[in-house]
Amino acid sequence: MSDRKSNNIYIDTELLIAEIQEEKCIWDFSCEDYKNRDKKYDAFERVAEIVIADFGNMSEQEKKDSVNFKLLSNLECSSSQNFIDILKY
């Protein structure tokens, strides 16, 4: 199990990947909602609720920062294709 500290938020990388795999609109180009920013944001928020402790107690700005930066930066992928390969595994 791999854990990373991201600006005082600890995220289990394996759990993060597993949860993102469930949200195809985030990574699957063939998904109907892939280009829908609102649905992607909602999907990342659902993932954040699972992988970030106390996400529900954060301010709206902290939640936005977590979804936009901390979750994505936690994945160490050198390219978007590597990211997709990880998710499809």
C-alpha positions as CSV (number, residue, x, y, z in Angstrom):
1,M,0.0,0.0,0.0
2,S,1.3,3.4,-0.9
3,D,0.5,6.5,1.0
4,R,1.5,10.0,0.1
5,K,1.3,13.3,2.0
6,S,-0.2,16.1,-0.2
7,N,-0.3,19.5,1.6
8,N,-1.1,17.9,5.0
9,I,-3.7,15.5,3.4
10,Y,-2.8,11.9,3.4
11,I,-4.0,9.8,0.5
12,D,-3.7,6.1,-0.1
13,T,-2.6,5.9,-3.7
14,E,-3.9,2.4,-4.3
15,L,-7.4,3.4,-2.9
16,L,-7.3,6.5,-5.1
17,I,-6.6,4.5,-8.2
18,A,-9.3,2.0,-7.4
19,E,-11.9,4.7,-6.8
20,I,-11.0,6.6,-10.0
21,Q,-11.3,3.3,-11.9
22,E,-15.0,3.3,-10.9
23,E,-15.5,6.8,-12.4
24,K,-15.1,6.2,-16.1
25,C,-16.0,9.8,-17.0
26,I,-12.6,10.8,-15.5
27,W,-10.5,8.6,-17.7
28,D,-12.4,6.7,-20.4
29,F,-12.4,8.6,-23.7
30,S,-15.3,6.6,-25.0
31,C,-17.5,7.5,-22.0
32,E,-20.4,9.7,-23.0
33,D,-19.6,12.1,-20.0
34,Y,-15.9,12.3,-20.6
35,K,-16.1,15.8,-22.0
36,N,-18.6,17.0,-19.4
37,R,-16.6,19.1,-16.8
38,D,-19.4,19.2,-14.3
39,K,-19.8,15.4,-14.2
40,K,-16.0,15.0,-14.0
41,Y,-15.8,17.4,-11.1
42,D,-18.7,15.5,-9.4
43,A,-16.9,12.2,-9.9
44,F,-13.7,13.6,-8.4
45,E,-15.7,14.9,-5.5
46,R,-17.1,11.4,-4.9
47,V,-13.6,10.0,-5.0
48,A,-12.4,12.7,-2.6
49,E,-15.1,11.8,-0.1
50,I,-13.7,8.3,0.1
51,V,-10.0,8.9,0.0
52,I,-9.6,12.2,1.9
53,A,-10.3,12.1,5.6
54,D,-12.6,14.9,6.8
55,F,-13.5,15.9,3.3
56,G,-17.0,16.6,4.4
57,N,-15.7,19.1,7.1
58,M,-13.6,21.1,4.7
59,S,-14.6,24.6,3.4
60,E,-15.7,24.8,-0.2
61,Q,-12.4,26.2,-1.2
62,E,-10.5,23.4,0.5
63,K,-12.7,20.9,-1.2
64,K,-12.1,22.5,-4.6
65,D,-8.4,22.6,-4.0
66,S,-8.4,19.0,-3.0
67,V,-10.4,17.8,-6.0
68,N,-8.5,20.0,-8.5
69,F,-4.9,19.5,-7.3
70,K,-4.3,17.1,-4.5
71,L,-6.0,14.1,-6.0
72,L,-4.5,14.5,-9.4
73,S,-1.0,15.3,-8.1
74,N,-1.1,12.2,-6.0
75,L,-0.9,10.0,-9.1
76,E,2.7,9.8,-10.3
77,C,2.2,9.3,-14.0
78,S,4.6,10.6,-16.6
79,S,1.9,11.0,-19.2
80,S,-1.9,10.8,-19.7
81,Q,-1.4,7.5,-21.5
82,N,0.3,6.0,-18.4
83,F,-2.5,7.3,-16.3
84,I,-5.1,5.5,-18.6
85,D,-3.0,2.3,-18.6
86,I,-3.0,2.3,-14.8
87,L,-6.7,2.8,-14.6
88,K,-7.4,0.0,-17.2
89,Y,-5.2,-2.4,-15.3
